[in-house]
Amino acid sequence: MNNIIVETFSNKTLELQVESFDAYALKNELSNQETTHVVVGGQLFSRLDIKNVIDKSVISTEGGV
């Protein structure tokens, strides 16, 4: 299980557990003008509301914590 953090333009920060996380595929979905909504960690988001999605394990390893 991976923990990811989703930050939205509506000032929400959510930590979600996901089976797997493909940042490249998510970036493609968010860049697709025909996509209106995306599902991240079982939660439905408007494509335009997602500001940032961070893999929490990357923060822990790169931050030296």
N, C-alpha and C positions, 0 to 999 in steps of 0.2 A: 504494500500500500504506500502511496505517495501522498504527502500533504502539500496542497497548493494554497496560495493566497490569491484571492480575486479582489481587486480594487476597482470601484466603479466611479463614474462621474457624478453619480447621485450620492456621493460621500459614504458609501458602504464598503466595509472591508470584511470579507468572509474567508474563513479557513475551512477548506473542504478536503475530505479524503477521497482519493480516486485510485482505481486499480492500476491505471497507467496514464501517463501524460505525454502527449506528443506536441511539443511547442510549435513545431513547423506546421503541422496540420491545422492547429488552432489559428496560427497567424494567417494561413491561407483562407480559412473560413471568415475571419474578421476582415480581411481585405476584399472579400468577394462582395461586390455591390448588390448582388441579387439575394444575398443572405440577409434575413431580417432578425433572426434570433439564433442563438447557439446554446447548446446544453454543455455545462461544465460541472462535473462532479454531481450529476443528477439534478442540478439547478438550471432553470431556464433564464437566460439573460437576453436583453436586447443587444444586438451587435454593436450599436452605437453607444451603449452605456458602459461597456468594458474599457477601463483605462489601462489596467495592467494585470497580468497573471504571472505569478512567481512560483517556481518550484521551491518549496521551503528547504529541501535538502541542499540546493545550490547555495542558499544563504548561509546555511550552517557550515558547509565545507569551505566556501570562499571567504567567509567572515572569520574563520579561525576559531569559531566558538565550539 
